Amino acid sequence: MHKQSSPQVDGWNLYTPSQRIIRDRTVWTKVQGILAPLQFAVCIISLFLVVRYLSTGEGYYVATVSIIIKSFLLFLIMITGAIWEKVVFGQFLFAEDILGNTKGPYPRHSKQYADLYELKQKLQQTRINAFKNYIKDVKDNKFPYKDVTVSANDDVVNALEKYIKK
């Protein structure tokens, strides 16, 4: 029996094993499988009708209707695709693009309304700087100092050490 593997991009699996099972079982995969070639076929037909109208002046109504049908199918495949993403991945994948959650590059059809990637980078740098300052203060004997030190009597410390060694 042939073992199915996940498609890969740059060596990374596109799906986890559980996502692949969900992808293969959901009706939305079938919907996408029907709508994608249908939308492509309508696009080719619409292109032909528009070119015919532009070159001959005939068929304005048919070309216009084909554009409306093509646009409707594109809208439908985008909505059902978003549902598919939510079912398979547990989230709408465009959220990553809209929030600017990665370094990019972003799809040209998306717009970033926030730059969470940059904020995460600044937050990480702030963490690093805080730990560097902490290490420096410890090495320079500026921390800990008496006001921030909690003391315990020797009996408590000895009992704790004995407990830890068990």
C-alpha positions in Angstrom: 0.0 0.0 0.0 1.3 3.5 -0.9 2.0 5.6 2.1 0.7 9.2 1.5 3.0 11.9 2.5 2.3 15.6 3.2 3.2 18.1 0.5 6.3 20.1 1.5 7.4 23.6 1.1 11.1 24.3 1.8 11.3 20.9 3.6 8.4 21.7 5.9 5.2 19.6 5.8 2.2 21.7 4.9 0.0 19.6 7.1 0.4 17.8 10.4 -0.9 14.2 10.4 -4.1 15.2 12.1 -4.6 18.1 9.7 -4.2 15.8 6.7 -6.9 13.5 8.1 -9.2 16.4 8.6 -8.4 17.7 5.1 -9.1 14.4 3.5 -12.4 13.9 5.4 -14.0 17.4 5.2 -16.6 18.2 2.6 -14.9 21.6 2.2 -11.9 19.9 0.4 -14.4 18.4 -2.1 -16.1 21.8 -2.5 -12.7 23.4 -3.2 -11.9 20.6 -5.6 -15.0 21.3 -7.6 -15.0 25.1 -7.4 -11.3 25.6 -8.4 -11.4 24.1 -11.8 -14.9 25.5 -12.4 -13.8 29.0 -11.6 -10.7 28.5 -13.8 -12.9 27.3 -16.7 -15.3 30.2 -16.3 -12.3 32.6 -16.2 -11.0 31.2 -19.5 -14.4 31.4 -21.1 -14.9 34.9 -19.8 -11.5 36.0 -21.1 -12.5 34.7 -24.5 -15.9 36.5 -24.4 -14.3 39.8 -23.3 -11.6 39.7 -25.9 -14.2 38.9 -28.6 -16.3 41.9 -27.4 -13.2 44.2 -27.4 -12.1 43.0 -30.9 -15.5 42.8 -32.6 -17.8 45.0 -30.6 -20.3 42.1 -30.3 -21.4 40.2 -27.2 -21.3 43.0 -24.6 -24.1 41.4 -22.6 -22.6 37.9 -22.6 -19.2 39.2 -21.7 -20.6 41.3 -18.9 -22.6 38.3 -17.5 -19.5 36.1 -17.7 -17.5 38.7 -15.7 -20.3 38.7 -13.0 -20.3 34.9 -12.9 -16.5 34.7 -12.7 -16.5 37.3 -9.9 -19.2 35.4 -8.0 -17.3 32.1 -8.3 -14.1 33.8 -7.1 -16.0 35.2 -4.1 -17.5 31.8 -3.4 -14.2 30.0 -3.6 -12.6 32.6 -1.3 -15.4 32.2 1.3 -15.5 28.4 1.2 -11.6 28.4 1.2 -11.7 30.4 4.4 -14.1 27.9 5.9 -11.8 25.1 4.8 -8.8 26.8 6.4 -10.8 27.2 9.7 -11.8 23.5 9.6 -8.3 22.1 8.7 -6.0 24.5 10.5 -8.3 25.8 13.3 -7.8 29.4 12.2 -8.2 31.6 9.2 -4.8 31.7 7.6 -5.2 35.2 6.3 -5.1 36.4 9.9 -1.3 35.9 9.8 -1.1 38.2 6.8 -3.6 40.8 8.1 -1.9 41.1 11.4 1.6 41.1 9.9 2.5 38.2 12.2 5.5 37.1 10.1 8.5 38.7 8.5 7.0 38.3 5.1 7.0 38.3 2.2 3.2 38.6 2.1 0.9 37.6 -0.7 0.4 40.6 -3.0 -3.4 40.3 -2.5 -3.2 40.8 1.2 -2.8 44.0 3.3 -1.2 44.3 6.7 -3.2 46.2 9.3 -0.7 45.7 12.0 3.0 44.8 12.3 3.0 42.2 15.1 6.3 40.7 13.8 8.1 44.0 14.5 6.4 44.2 17.9 7.5 40.7 18.8 11.0 41.5 17.7 11.1 44.6 19.9 9.6 42.6 22.8 12.3 39.9 22.4 15.0 42.6 22.4 13.5 44.0 25.5 13.7 40.6 27.2 17.3 40.1 26.1 18.3 43.6 27.4 16.5 42.9 30.8 18.4 39.7 31.3 21.7 41.3 30.3 21.1 44.1 32.9 20.2 41.4 35.5 23.4 39.5 34.8 25.5 42.7 34.9 23.9 43.7 38.3 24.6 40.3 39.7 28.2 40.3 38.5 28.7 43.9 39.8 27.2 42.9 43.2 24.4 45.4 42.7 21.7 42.6 43.0 20.5 41.1 45.2 20.7 43.6 48.0 19.3 43.6 51.5 15.9 45.3 50.7 15.0 42.6 48.2 16.5 39.6 50.0 14.2 37.2 52.0 15.9 35.5 54.9 15.1 32.3 56.6 16.4 30.8 59.9 18.9 28.0 59.7 16.4 25.3 60.7 14.2 26.1 57.7 17.1 26.1 55.3 18.5 22.8 56.7 15.0 21.2 56.5 14.7 22.3 52.9 18.2 21.0 52.0 17.4 17.7 53.6 14.1 17.5 51.7 15.8 18.3 48.4 18.5 15.6 48.9 15.8 12.8 49.4 
